[in-house]
């Protein structure tokens, strides 16, 4: 039997992101706000979250490996404070909350970005 090695082009990839999830109390409050905005203006429905690493194309195996590595380096619980409410042109950023860049927030992003080989512009 001959072994076949798949090239990157032949390997199935999907788009993955790493999210930080707020506490249940905060999540419920934000969901109510999101539902109100969505009922008035339309828009996508998704879980409230903080994007730690933006969309990156990987195979499922690569995503799992990089996520496990990144998780080992990131503090599991940290606080974040909203610095401002802003609007964007991207579908999932119609209205978004920008976190104050505390040391914990910046370090979590930097460590995950390194783990995923992701170059963040912000």
C-alpha positions, 0 to 999 in steps of 0.5 A: 500500500502506498502512502499519500501525503496531502499538500496544503492545497488538498487539505480541507481548511476552514476559517477559525477564530479564538473568542474570549467569552464573558461571564454569564451575567454580562453575556445575558445583558449583552444578548438583550442589547443585541436582540433589541438592535437586531429586531430594529435594524436586522443583523446576524445572531451570534454569542457575545464574545471578545475576538482574541484572534481574528479569522484564520484559515487552518485545517481542523487538526492545526486549529486544535493543536494551535488552540491547545498551545495558546490556551496553555499560555493565556490566563484563563480569567481576566477582566476587560473594560469597554473603552468605547462603542464603535461601528464598522463595515464588516458584517459581524462588526455592525456595532461593537465594543472596543476593550480598554487595552489592559496588560491582560487583554493585550497579553492574551491577544499577543500570546494567542496570535503568536500561537496561531502565527497570526499578525494582528494589525490592532 
